[in-house]
Amino acid sequence: MESFNGKLRDKLLAREVFDTLLEAKVLIERWRKVYNTVRPHSSLRYRLPAM
């Protein structure tokens, strides 16, 4: 969880300015889905989780 929080902060929150709470929720959820399903995971020998 700490890795996720650090990456969320570094890759998204530090680079975005959210105009509304809804915009923040949508962008964070979109980023979370990519983080959990599209990017390679070191624990899976850098394979995609969906494979």
PDBQT receptor file of N, H, CA, C and O in Angstrom, charges set to zero:
ATOM      1  N   MET A   1       0.824  -1.189   0.000  1.00  0.00    +0.000 N 
ATOM      2  CA  MET A   1       0.000   0.000   0.000  1.00  0.00    +0.000 C 
ATOM      3  C   MET A   1       0.869   1.253   0.000  1.00  0.00    +0.000 C 
ATOM      4  O   MET A   1       0.525   2.245  -0.642  1.00  0.00    +0.000 OA
ATOM      5  N   GLU A   2       1.980   1.215   0.708  1.00  0.00    +0.000 N 
ATOM      6  H   GLU A   2       2.260   0.409   1.230  1.00  0.00    +0.000 HD
ATOM      7  CA  GLU A   2       2.850   2.387   0.751  1.00  0.00    +0.000 C 
ATOM      8  C   GLU A   2       3.411   2.703  -0.629  1.00  0.00    +0.000 C 
ATOM      9  O   GLU A   2       3.551   3.870  -0.995  1.00  0.00    +0.000 OA
ATOM     10  N   SER A   3       3.731   1.668  -1.392  1.00  0.00    +0.000 N 
ATOM     11  H   SER A   3       3.617   0.720  -1.096  1.00  0.00    +0.000 HD
ATOM     12  CA  SER A   3       4.231   1.877  -2.756  1.00  0.00    +0.000 C 
ATOM     13  C   SER A   3       3.166   2.552  -3.613  1.00  0.00    +0.000 C 
ATOM     14  O   SER A   3       3.454   3.488  -4.358  1.00  0.00    +0.000 OA
ATOM     15  N   PHE A   4       1.924   2.063  -3.497  1.00  0.00    +0.000 N 
ATOM     16  H   PHE A   4       1.689   1.302  -2.892  1.00  0.00    +0.000 HD
ATOM     17  CA  PHE A   4       0.821   2.657  -4.251  1.00  0.00    +0.000 C 
ATOM     18  C   PHE A   4       0.656   4.130  -3.891  1.00  0.00    +0.000 C 
ATOM     19  O   PHE A   4       0.538   4.978  -4.776  1.00  0.00    +0.000 OA
ATOM     20  N   ASN A   5       0.648   4.432  -2.602  1.00  0.00    +0.000 N 
ATOM     21  H   ASN A   5       0.744   3.744  -1.883  1.00  0.00    +0.000 HD
ATOM     22  CA  ASN A   5       0.462   5.822  -2.163  1.00  0.00    +0.000 C 
ATOM     23  C   ASN A   5       1.582   6.720  -2.671  1.00  0.00    +0.000 C 
ATOM     24  O   ASN A   5       1.325   7.842  -3.106  1.00  0.00    +0.000 OA
ATOM     25  N   GLY A   6       2.820   6.240  -2.621  1.00  0.00    +0.000 N 
ATOM     26  H   GLY A   6       3.029   5.329  -2.267  1.00  0.00    +0.000 HD
ATOM     27  CA  GLY A   6       3.949   7.032  -3.097  1.00  0.00    +0.000 C 
ATOM     28  C   GLY A   6       3.869   7.298  -4.585  1.00  0.00    +0.000 C 
ATOM     29  O   GLY A   6       4.118   8.414  -5.041  1.00  0.00    +0.000 OA
ATOM     30  N   LYS A   7       3.519   6.265  -5.342  1.00  0.00    +0.000 N 
ATOM     31  H   LYS A   7       3.316   5.359  -4.972  1.00  0.00    +0.000 HD
ATOM     32  CA  LYS A   7       3.401   6.435  -6.796  1.00  0.00    +0.000 C 
ATOM     33  C   LYS A   7       2.221   7.345  -7.146  1.00  0.00    +0.000 C 
ATOM     34  O   LYS A   7       2.319   8.178  -8.046  1.00  0.00    +0.000 OA
ATOM     35  N   LEU A   8       1.116   7.182  -6.435  1.00  0.00    +0.000 N 
ATOM     36  H   LEU A   8       1.036   6.505  -5.703  1.00  0.00    +0.000 HD
ATOM     37  CA  LEU A   8      -0.043   8.053  -6.662  1.00  0.00    +0.000 C 
ATOM     38  C   LEU A   8       0.345   9.508  -6.437  1.00  0.00    +0.000 C 
ATOM     39  O   LEU A   8       0.024  10.380  -7.244  1.00  0.00    +0.000 OA
ATOM     40  N   ARG A   9       1.024   9.754  -5.352  1.00  0.00    +0.000 N 
ATOM     41  H   ARG A   9       1.285   9.045  -4.696  1.00  0.00    +0.000 HD
ATOM     42  CA  ARG A   9       1.447  11.123  -5.029  1.00  0.00    +0.000 C 
ATOM     43  C   ARG A   9       2.415  11.661  -6.086  1.00  0.00    +0.000 C 
ATOM     44  O   ARG A   9       2.244  12.778  -6.572  1.00  0.00    +0.000 OA
ATOM     45  N   ASP A  10       3.431  10.869  -6.441  1.00  0.00    +0.000 N 
ATOM     46  H   ASP A  10       3.570   9.961  -6.046  1.00  0.00    +0.000 HD
ATOM     47  CA  ASP A  10       4.465  11.335  -7.362  1.00  0.00    +0.000 C 
ATOM     48  C   ASP A  10       3.982  11.441  -8.807  1.00  0.00    +0.000 C 
ATOM     49  O   ASP A  10       4.322  12.394  -9.507  1.00  0.00    +0.000 OA
ATOM     50  N   LYS A  11       3.201  10.479  -9.248  1.00  0.00    +0.000 N 
ATOM     51  H   LYS A  11       2.924   9.705  -8.680  1.00  0.00    +0.000 HD
ATOM     52  CA  LYS A  11       2.819  10.405 -10.661  1.00  0.00    +0.000 C 
ATOM     53  C   LYS A  11       1.532  11.153 -10.994  1.00  0.00    +0.000 C 
ATOM     54  O   LYS A  11       1.314  11.521 -12.148  1.00  0.00    +0.000 OA
ATOM     55  N   LEU A  12       0.691  11.378 -10.012  1.00  0.00    +0.000 N 
ATOM     56  H   LEU A  12       0.869  11.079  -9.074  1.00  0.00    +0.000 HD
ATOM     57  CA  LEU A  12      -0.591  12.020 -10.309  1.00  0.00    +0.000 C 
ATOM     58  C   LEU A  12      -0.829  13.280  -9.492  1.00  0.00    +0.000 C 
ATOM     59  O   LEU A  12      -0.999  14.363 -10.051  1.00  0.00    +0.000 OA
ATOM     60  N   LEU A  13      -0.841  13.145  -8.194  1.00  0.00    +0.000 N 
ATOM     61  H   LEU A  13      -0.703  12.264  -7.740  1.00  0.00    +0.000 HD
ATOM     62  CA  LEU A  13      -1.256  14.268  -7.344  1.00  0.00    +0.000 C 
ATOM     63  C   LEU A  13      -0.309  15.461  -7.435  1.00  0.00    +0.000 C 
ATOM     64  O   LEU A  13      -0.761  16.605  -7.384  1.00  0.00    +0.000 OA
ATOM     65  N   ALA A  14       0.979  15.221  -7.567  1.00  0.00    +0.000 N 
ATOM     66  H   ALA A  14       1.346  14.292  -7.609  1.00  0.00    +0.000 HD
ATOM     67  CA  ALA A  14       1.941  16.321  -7.633  1.00  0.00    +0.000 C 
ATOM     68  C   ALA A  14       1.920  17.025  -8.989  1.00  0.00    +0.000 C 
ATOM     69  O   ALA A  14       2.491  18.105  -9.137  1.00  0.00    +0.000 OA
ATOM     70  N   ARG A  15       1.263  16.414  -9.979  1.00  0.00    +0.000 N 
ATOM     71  H   ARG A  15       0.799  15.536  -9.859  1.00  0.00    +0.000 HD
ATOM     72  CA  ARG A  15       1.276  16.970 -11.337  1.00  0.00    +0.000 C 
ATOM     73  C   ARG A  15      -0.063  17.507 -11.803  1.00  0.00    +0.000 C 
ATOM     74  O   ARG A  15      -0.153  18.087 -12.885  1.00  0.00    +0.000 OA
ATOM     75  N   GLU A  16      -1.092  17.326 -11.014  1.00  0.00    +0.000 N 
ATOM     76  H   GLU A  16      -1.019  16.855 -10.135  1.00  0.00    +0.000 HD
ATOM     77  CA  GLU A  16      -2.432  17.747 -11.417  1.00  0.00    +0.000 C 
ATOM     78  C   GLU A  16      -2.957  18.833 -10.491  1.00  0.00    +0.000 C 
ATOM     79  O   GLU A  16      -2.627  18.880  -9.306  1.00  0.00    +0.000 OA
ATOM     80  N   VAL A  17      -3.775  19.696 -11.055  1.00  0.00    +0.000 N 
ATOM     81  H   VAL A  17      -4.043  19.658 -12.018  1.00  0.00    +0.000 HD
ATOM     82  CA  VAL A  17      -4.543  20.656 -10.269  1.00  0.00    +0.000 C 
ATOM     83  C   VAL A  17      -6.004  20.328 -10.552  1.00  0.00    +0.000 C 
ATOM     84  O   VAL A  17      -6.475  20.470 -11.680  1.00  0.00    +0.000 OA
ATOM     85  N   PHE A  18      -6.698  19.898  -9.541  1.00  0.00    +0.000 N 
ATOM     86  H   PHE A  18      -6.315  19.782  -8.624  1.00  0.00    +0.000 HD
ATOM     87  CA  PHE A  18      -8.087  19.492  -9.699  1.00  0.00    +0.000 C 
ATOM     88  C   PHE A  18      -8.990  20.688  -9.455  1.00  0.00    +0.000 C 
ATOM     89  O   PHE A  18      -8.843  21.405  -8.466  1.00  0.00    +0.000 OA
ATOM     90  N   ASP A  19      -9.920  20.891 -10.368  1.00  0.00    +0.000 N 
ATOM     91  H   ASP A  19     -10.040  20.308 -11.171  1.00  0.00    +0.000 HD
ATOM     92  CA  ASP A  19     -10.856  22.009 -10.236  1.00  0.00    +0.000 C 
ATOM     93  C   ASP A  19     -12.051  21.652  -9.355  1.00  0.00    +0.000 C 
ATOM     94  O   ASP A  19     -12.627  22.515  -8.693  1.00  0.00    +0.000 OA
ATOM     95  N   THR A  20     -12.413  20.375  -9.356  1.00  0.00    +0.000 N 
ATOM     96  H   THR A  20     -11.945  19.674  -9.894  1.00  0.00    +0.000 HD
ATOM     97  CA  THR A  20     -13.550  19.939  -8.549  1.00  0.00    +0.000 C 
ATOM     98  C   THR A  20     -13.228  18.613  -7.877  1.00  0.00    +0.000 C 
ATOM     99  O   THR A  20     -12.301  17.910  -8.280  1.00  0.00    +0.000 OA
ATOM    100  N   LEU A  21     -13.986  18.284  -6.869  1.00  0.00    +0.000 N 
ATOM    101  H   LEU A  21     -14.739  18.855  -6.542  1.00  0.00    +0.000 HD
ATOM    102  CA  LEU A  21     -13.826  17.000  -6.206  1.00  0.00    +0.000 C 
ATOM    103  C   LEU A  21     -14.176  15.862  -7.162  1.00  0.00    +0.000 C 
ATOM    104  O   LEU A  21     -13.517  14.823  -7.155  1.00  0.00    +0.000 OA
ATOM    105  N   LEU A  22     -15.196  16.050  -7.974  1.00  0.00    +0.000 N 
ATOM    106  H   LEU A  22     -15.732  16.895  -7.980  1.00  0.00    +0.000 HD
ATOM    107  CA  LEU A  22     -15.586  15.028  -8.946  1.00  0.00    +0.000 C 
ATOM    108  C   LEU A  22     -14.443  14.756  -9.917  1.00  0.00    +0.000 C 
ATOM    109  O   LEU A  22     -14.144  13.597 -10.205  1.00  0.00    +0.000 OA
ATOM    110  N   GLU A  23     -13.806  15.798 -10.422  1.00  0.00    +0.000 N 
ATOM    111  H   GLU A  23     -14.049  16.739 -10.188  1.00  0.00    +0.000 HD
ATOM    112  CA  GLU A  23     -12.677  15.620 -11.333  1.00  0.00    +0.000 C 
ATOM    113  C   GLU A  23     -11.563  14.823 -10.650  1.00  0.00    +0.000 C 
ATOM    114  O   GLU A  23     -10.982  13.926 -11.260  1.00  0.00    +0.000 OA
ATOM    115  N   ALA A  24     -11.270  15.138  -9.412  1.00  0.00    +0.000 N 
ATOM    116  H   ALA A  24     -11.742  15.867  -8.916  1.00  0.00    +0.000 HD
ATOM    117  CA  ALA A  24     -10.235  14.412  -8.671  1.00  0.00    +0.000 C 
ATOM    118  C   ALA A  24     -10.609  12.937  -8.538  1.00  0.00    +0.000 C 
ATOM    119  O   ALA A  24      -9.768  12.065  -8.751  1.00  0.00    +0.000 OA
ATOM    120  N   LYS A  25     -11.844  12.657  -8.192  1.00  0.00    +0.000 N 
ATOM    121  H   LYS A  25     -12.528  13.366  -8.019  1.00  0.00    +0.000 HD
ATOM    122  CA  LYS A  25     -12.287  11.270  -8.034  1.00  0.00    +0.000 C 
ATOM    123  C   LYS A  25     -12.168  10.488  -9.337  1.00  0.00    +0.000 C 
ATOM    124  O   LYS A  25     -11.710   9.346  -9.343  1.00  0.00    +0.000 OA
ATOM    125  N   VAL A  26     -12.580  11.105 -10.434  1.00  0.00    +0.000 N 
ATOM    126  H   VAL A  26     -12.953  12.033 -10.430  1.00  0.00    +0.000 HD
ATOM    127  CA  VAL A  26     -12.541  10.433 -11.740  1.00  0.00    +0.000 C 
ATOM    128  C   VAL A  26     -11.098  10.157 -12.156  1.00  0.00    +0.000 C 
ATOM    129  O   VAL A  26     -10.781   9.045 -12.577  1.00  0.00    +0.000 OA
ATOM    130  N   LEU A  27     -10.233  11.143 -12.045  1.00  0.00    +0.000 N 
ATOM    131  H   LEU A  27     -10.491  12.047 -11.703  1.00  0.00    +0.000 HD
ATOM    132  CA  LEU A  27      -8.842  10.969 -12.461  1.00  0.00    +0.000 C 
ATOM    133  C   LEU A  27      -8.094   9.983 -11.574  1.00  0.00    +0.000 C 
ATOM    134  O   LEU A  27      -7.297   9.184 -12.068  1.00  0.00    +0.000 OA
ATOM    135  N   ILE A  28      -8.341  10.031 -10.287  1.00  0.00    +0.000 N 
ATOM    136  H   ILE A  28      -8.988  10.679  -9.886  1.00  0.00    +0.000 HD
ATOM    137  CA  ILE A  28      -7.689   9.093  -9.369  1.00  0.00    +0.000 C 
ATOM    138  C   ILE A  28      -8.167   7.672  -9.636  1.00  0.00    +0.000 C 
ATOM    139  O   ILE A  28      -7.353   6.749  -9.628  1.00  0.00    +0.000 OA
ATOM    140  N   GLU A  29      -9.439   7.469  -9.867  1.00  0.00    +0.000 N 
ATOM    141  H   GLU A  29     -10.101   8.219  -9.873  1.00  0.00    +0.000 HD
ATOM    142  CA  GLU A  29      -9.958   6.136 -10.168  1.00  0.00    +0.000 C 
ATOM    143  C   GLU A  29      -9.387   5.613 -11.481  1.00  0.00    +0.000 C 
ATOM    144  O   GLU A  29      -9.033   4.438 -11.573  1.00  0.00    +0.000 OA
ATOM    145  N   ARG A  30      -9.294   6.460 -12.490  1.00  0.00    +0.000 N 
ATOM    146  H   ARG A  30      -9.582   7.415 -12.416  1.00  0.00    +0.000 HD
ATOM    147  CA  ARG A  30      -8.706   6.066 -13.769  1.00  0.00    +0.000 C 
ATOM    148  C   ARG A  30      -7.252   5.654 -13.578  1.00  0.00    +0.000 C 
ATOM    149  O   ARG A  30      -6.810   4.646 -14.129  1.00  0.00    +0.000 OA
ATOM    150  N   TRP A  31      -6.510   6.431 -12.800  1.00  0.00    +0.000 N 
ATOM    151  H   TRP A  31      -6.869   7.251 -12.353  1.00  0.00    +0.000 HD
ATOM    152  CA  TRP A  31      -5.104   6.127 -12.543  1.00  0.00    +0.000 C 
ATOM    153  C   TRP A  31      -4.971   4.816 -11.764  1.00  0.00    +0.000 C 
ATOM    154  O   TRP A  31      -4.083   4.012 -12.049  1.00  0.00    +0.000 OA
ATOM    155  N   ARG A  32      -5.846   4.599 -10.786  1.00  0.00    +0.000 N 
ATOM    156  H   ARG A  32      -6.567   5.252 -10.555  1.00  0.00    +0.000 HD
ATOM    157  CA  ARG A  32      -5.819   3.380  -9.981  1.00  0.00    +0.000 C 
ATOM    158  C   ARG A  32      -6.039   2.137 -10.845  1.00  0.00    +0.000 C 
ATOM    159  O   ARG A  32      -5.372   1.119 -10.658  1.00  0.00    +0.000 OA
ATOM    160  N   LYS A  33      -6.973   2.224 -11.786  1.00  0.00    +0.000 N 
ATOM    161  H   LYS A  33      -7.515   3.050 -11.937  1.00  0.00    +0.000 HD
ATOM    162  CA  LYS A  33      -7.241   1.085 -12.663  1.00  0.00    +0.000 C 
ATOM    163  C   LYS A  33      -6.027   0.761 -13.521  1.00  0.00    +0.000 C 
ATOM    164  O   LYS A  33      -5.677  -0.407 -13.685  1.00  0.00    +0.000 OA
ATOM    165  N   VAL A  34      -5.389   1.780 -14.065  1.00  0.00    +0.000 N 
ATOM    166  H   VAL A  34      -5.674   2.729 -13.931  1.00  0.00    +0.000 HD
ATOM    167  CA  VAL A  34      -4.172   1.558 -14.856  1.00  0.00    +0.000 C 
ATOM    168  C   VAL A  34      -3.084   0.960 -13.977  1.00  0.00    +0.000 C 
ATOM    169  O   VAL A  34      -2.419   0.005 -14.378  1.00  0.00    +0.000 OA
ATOM    170  N   TYR A  35      -2.897   1.504 -12.798  1.00  0.00    +0.000 N 
ATOM    171  H   TYR A  35      -3.437   2.280 -12.472  1.00  0.00    +0.000 HD
ATOM    172  CA  TYR A  35      -1.869   1.018 -11.868  1.00  0.00    +0.000 C 
ATOM    173  C   TYR A  35      -2.068  -0.457 -11.546  1.00  0.00    +0.000 C 
ATOM    174  O   TYR A  35      -1.099  -1.212 -11.471  1.00  0.00    +0.000 OA
ATOM    175  N   ASN A  36      -3.312  -0.868 -11.356  1.00  0.00    +0.000 N 
ATOM    176  H   ASN A  36      -4.099  -0.254 -11.417  1.00  0.00    +0.000 HD
ATOM    177  CA  ASN A  36      -3.598  -2.241 -10.938  1.00  0.00    +0.000 C 
ATOM    178  C   ASN A  36      -3.760  -3.235 -12.080  1.00  0.00    +0.000 C 
ATOM    179  O   ASN A  36      -3.664  -4.440 -11.846  1.00  0.00    +0.000 OA
ATOM    180  N   THR A  37      -4.001  -2.779 -13.305  1.00  0.00    +0.000 N 
ATOM    181  H   THR A  37      -4.078  -1.800 -13.496  1.00  0.00    +0.000 HD
ATOM    182  CA  THR A  37      -4.299  -3.725 -14.377  1.00  0.00    +0.000 C 
ATOM    183  C   THR A  37      -3.405  -3.615 -15.607  1.00  0.00    +0.000 C 
ATOM    184  O   THR A  37      -3.218  -4.610 -16.307  1.00  0.00    +0.000 OA
ATOM    185  N   VAL A  38      -2.855  -2.459 -15.888  1.00  0.00    +0.000 N 
ATOM    186  H   VAL A  38      -3.007  -1.651 -15.319  1.00  0.00    +0.000 HD
ATOM    187  CA  VAL A  38      -2.134  -2.264 -17.148  1.00  0.00    +0.000 C 
ATOM    188  C   VAL A  38      -0.626  -2.282 -16.976  1.00  0.00    +0.000 C 
ATOM    189  O   VAL A  38       0.082  -2.817 -17.830  1.00  0.00    +0.000 OA
ATOM    190  N   ARG A  39      -0.123  -1.718 -15.905  1.00  0.00    +0.000 N 
ATOM    191  H   ARG A  39      -0.698  -1.283 -15.211  1.00  0.00    +0.000 HD
ATOM    192  CA  ARG A  39       1.331  -1.622 -15.749  1.00  0.00    +0.000 C 
ATOM    193  C   ARG A  39       1.919  -2.960 -15.307  1.00  0.00    +0.000 C 
ATOM    194  O   ARG A  39       1.258  -3.717 -14.595  1.00  0.00    +0.000 OA
ATOM    195  N   PRO A  40       3.141  -3.260 -15.714  1.00  0.00    +0.000 N 
ATOM    196  CA  PRO A  40       3.805  -4.491 -15.266  1.00  0.00    +0.000 C 
ATOM    197  C   PRO A  40       4.064  -4.461 -13.757  1.00  0.00    +0.000 C 
ATOM    198  O   PRO A  40       4.375  -3.411 -13.196  1.00  0.00    +0.000 OA
ATOM    199  N   HIS A  41       3.934  -5.613 -13.111  1.00  0.00    +0.000 N 
ATOM    200  H   HIS A  41       3.681  -6.466 -13.567  1.00  0.00    +0.000 HD
ATOM    201  CA  HIS A  41       4.147  -5.729 -11.674  1.00  0.00    +0.000 C 
ATOM    202  C   HIS A  41       5.420  -6.521 -11.397  1.00  0.00    +0.000 C 
ATOM    203  O   HIS A  41       5.625  -7.596 -11.960  1.00  0.00    +0.000 OA
ATOM    204  N   SER A  42       6.261  -5.990 -10.539  1.00  0.00    +0.000 N 
ATOM    205  H   SER A  42       6.094  -5.117 -10.082  1.00  0.00    +0.000 HD
ATOM    206  CA  SER A  42       7.513  -6.684 -10.217  1.00  0.00    +0.000 C 
ATOM    207  C   SER A  42       7.239  -8.038  -9.566  1.00  0.00    +0.000 C 
ATOM    208  O   SER A  42       7.989  -8.988  -9.792  1.00  0.00    +0.000 OA
ATOM    209  N   SER A  43       6.195  -8.142  -8.774  1.00  0.00    +0.000 N 
ATOM    210  H   SER A  43       5.586  -7.370  -8.591  1.00  0.00    +0.000 HD
ATOM    211  CA  SER A  43       5.876  -9.412  -8.121  1.00  0.00    +0.000 C 
ATOM    212  C   SER A  43       5.426 -10.482  -9.116  1.00  0.00    +0.000 C 
ATOM    213  O   SER A  43       5.404 -11.669  -8.788  1.00  0.00    +0.000 OA
ATOM    214  N   LEU A  44       5.072 -10.066 -10.317  1.00  0.00    +0.000 N 
ATOM    215  H   LEU A  44       5.090  -9.102 -10.583  1.00  0.00    +0.000 HD
ATOM    216  CA  LEU A  44       4.664 -11.000 -11.380  1.00  0.00    +0.000 C 
ATOM    217  C   LEU A  44       5.752 -11.130 -12.434  1.00  0.00    +0.000 C 
ATOM    218  O   LEU A  44       5.477 -11.470 -13.584  1.00  0.00    +0.000 OA
ATOM    219  N   ARG A  45       6.979 -10.860 -12.038  1.00  0.00    +0.000 N 
ATOM    220  H   ARG A  45       7.202 -10.583 -11.103  1.00  0.00    +0.000 HD
ATOM    221  CA  ARG A  45       8.131 -10.883 -12.952  1.00  0.00    +0.000 C 
ATOM    222  C   ARG A  45       7.931  -9.905 -14.102  1.00  0.00    +0.000 C 
ATOM    223  O   ARG A  45       8.260 -10.200 -15.251  1.00  0.00    +0.000 OA
ATOM    224  N   TYR A  46       7.393  -8.746 -13.778  1.00  0.00    +0.000 N 
ATOM    225  H   TYR A  46       7.126  -8.507 -12.844  1.00  0.00    +0.000 HD
ATOM    226  CA  TYR A  46       7.165  -7.633 -14.701  1.00  0.00    +0.000 C 
ATOM    227  C   TYR A  46       6.221  -7.996 -15.846  1.00  0.00    +0.000 C 
ATOM    228  O   TYR A  46       6.348  -7.501 -16.966  1.00  0.00    +0.000 OA
ATOM    229  N   ARG A  47       5.277  -8.869 -15.529  1.00  0.00    +0.000 N 
ATOM    230  H   ARG A  47       5.173  -9.270 -14.620  1.00  0.00    +0.000 HD
ATOM    231  CA  ARG A  47       4.201  -9.166 -16.488  1.00  0.00    +0.000 C 
ATOM    232  C   ARG A  47       2.985  -8.337 -16.103  1.00  0.00    +0.000 C 
ATOM    233  O   ARG A  47       2.903  -7.792 -15.003  1.00  0.00    +0.000 OA
ATOM    234  N   LEU A  48       2.057  -8.259 -17.024  1.00  0.00    +0.000 N 
ATOM    235  H   LEU A  48       2.124  -8.702 -17.918  1.00  0.00    +0.000 HD
ATOM    236  CA  LEU A  48       0.807  -7.549 -16.757  1.00  0.00    +0.000 C 
ATOM    237  C   LEU A  48      -0.124  -8.435 -15.956  1.00  0.00    +0.000 C 
ATOM    238  O   LEU A  48      -0.205  -9.633 -16.230  1.00  0.00    +0.000 OA
ATOM    239  N   PRO A  49      -0.831  -7.893 -14.977  1.00  0.00    +0.000 N 
ATOM    240  CA  PRO A  49      -1.741  -8.696 -14.165  1.00  0.00    +0.000 C 
ATOM    241  C   PRO A  49      -2.859  -9.338 -14.972  1.00  0.00    +0.000 C 
ATOM    242  O   PRO A  49      -3.322 -10.423 -14.620  1.00  0.00    +0.000 OA
ATOM    243  N   ALA A  50      -3.295  -8.704 -16.028  1.00  0.00    +0.000 N 
ATOM    244  H   ALA A  50      -2.919  -7.823 -16.315  1.00  0.00    +0.000 HD
ATOM    245  CA  ALA A  50      -4.431  -9.207 -16.811  1.00  0.00    +0.000 C 
ATOM    246  C   ALA A  50      -4.052 -10.416 -17.657  1.00  0.00    +0.000 C 
ATOM    247  O   ALA A  50      -4.940 -11.056 -18.219  1.00  0.00    +0.000 OA
ATOM    248  N   MET A  51      -2.788 -10.748 -17.770  1.00  0.00    +0.000 N 
ATOM    249  H   MET A  51      -2.066 -10.228 -17.313  1.00  0.00    +0.000 HD
ATOM    250  CA  MET A  51      -2.371 -11.868 -18.635  1.00  0.00    +0.000 C 
ATOM    251  C   MET A  51      -2.379 -13.167 -17.882  1.00  0.00    +0.000 C 
ATOM    252  O   MET A  51      -2.058 -14.211 -18.450  1.00  0.00    +0.000 OA
TER     253      MET A  51
